[in-house]
Amino acid sequence: MPNVFFFRPPSFFLDPRTGRPRYARIFLILLVIAAAAFTLPRVVTNVYKQHNTKANIAQQDMDAIGQGLALYKHDNGNYPSAEQGLLALVLEPTRGPAAKGWKQGGYIDRLPHDPWGNPYQYRFDETEQTYRLFSFGAGGPDAADEDGEGDSVIVAR
């Protein structure tokens, strides 16, 4: 006869008839926890990427422009001058240093604008023979200085 004064309800994990653990229920709960642990990082990553799609598009565009610049340098021995700019990747330059090995058809199909509607910025340092490619980002040209320094600026990798 059960003790009525010290009655204790059966545990969630115990079978009320036998008093033995319900391993199937324990296993299912652990399986749900493991599935959540594996799925949660993917969900968080996808949500984060959806919020940063414009920045990702800008990086992809700048990667393509960077590849065009590398091909231009390979064919011509140097990057386009600041005067020639990124237009030298699409059209054969008519001013500045001559592009003797310029490839017919150009190095990129078109010169894209960033996702915010502004042209990508190109700065060329003639002394060091290096370039800086960037987008003003969501803040636009007003949020950055002439050298492309600012909080919303996205710089090519």
N, C-alpha and C positions, 0 to 999 in steps of 0.2 A: 504494500500500500504506500502510495507516495506521501511524502511529507508535505502537508498542505501549508504549513506556516512558512516553510523555506522553499516554496515552489519557485523554480527558476525556469523561465521559458527556454526552449531549445535554441541552441545557437544557429545562426544562419548557415554555418558550414557543417552542421551535424544533422544526420538523419534522425528525426524525432522517434522513429520506431526502434532503431538499433543503437543509437548513440554514437555511431561511427562517423568519421569524416566523409563528406560528400566531395570526393576528389574531382569528379566531373565539373562541379560548380566552381571549385577552386581553380581548376585548369582553365575554364572559360573566362573567368575574371582576369587571370594572368595573361591569357591570350589577347583580350581586349586592351589591356594596359600596354602590352608589347606592340600591338598594331597602332595604337595611338602614339607611342613613342617613335615609331618608324615613320608615320604619316605626318605628324606635326611639323617637323623641319621642312618637308617639301611644301606644305601649305603655306608656311610663313615665308619661304623663299619665293613662291609664286606671287603672293600678295605684295612682297617688297618689289619684285621685278615689274609688276603692273604699275606701281607708283613711280618707277624710274625709267619708263620706256623711252621718254624723250632723251634722257641722258644716254641711254644705251644706243639709240639711233644715232645720236651725235658721235659717239665713240666709233660706231661702225663706219659712218661716213668718213670720219677723220682717218680711220685705219685704211680705207680705200684710197684716200687722197695721199696718205703717207706711202702706200705702195707705188702710186703713180710718181711721187717725188723720187723714190728710190730708183725706179726705172729710168726716169729723166736723167738722174745723176749718172747712172750706168752708161746711158747712151751718149751723154754730152760732156761728162767729166765734172760737172758741177750742178748745184741746184739752181732753179730759176732765181734771178736777182729780185730784190724787193720791188724794183720798177716793173719787172715782168709779172710778178705775182703768180697766183695759182692759175691764171688764165693761160699760162704757158703750157699747162698740162692738157689743154683742150685745143688751143690754136697755136700754130707755129709763131714764136716770138718775132716781132719785127723791130723791136728796140732792145736796148741793153746788149749784153754779150750774145754773140751769135750762137745759135743752137745747131751746130754742124751735124749732129747725129740725130736730129729730131725725127721721131717715128711718124710716118704717115698715118693719120687717123687719131693721133694723140695718145695720151697715157691713161685718160679716164674718159668715159662717154660724155659726161656732162659735169658741170661744176655745181654741186648741190648747195642749197641753203640749209642752215641748221633747222631743227624742228620748230624754232621760234620765229623763223622767217628772216633771219639775219645771215649775211654771207660769212663763211668761215674766214678766219683771220690768219694771215701768213706773215711772219717776220723772219727776215733772213739776215744773219750776221756775216758780212763779207770777210771780216778778218778771221773768224774761226771756222767759216764754212759750215755753219750749223743753222738750222731753222727752228722756228717755234710755230706750231699749228694749234689753233684753239678756237673755241666758240665762246661768245659772251654769255651764253646760257640764258636762263629764264629772265635774268635782270636786264638783258639787252646791253647795247653800247653805253648807256648812261650809268650802268652799275659798275663799270670797270674803267681803268685808266687806259691810255693809249698803248701801253705795253701788255695789256691783257691781264692785269692783276685785279682781282676782285673776288667776292664771295661766291658769285654764281658762275664764274668762269670754268669751262671744262677744257682741259688741256689734253692733247693727243698723247697716247701712251708711248 
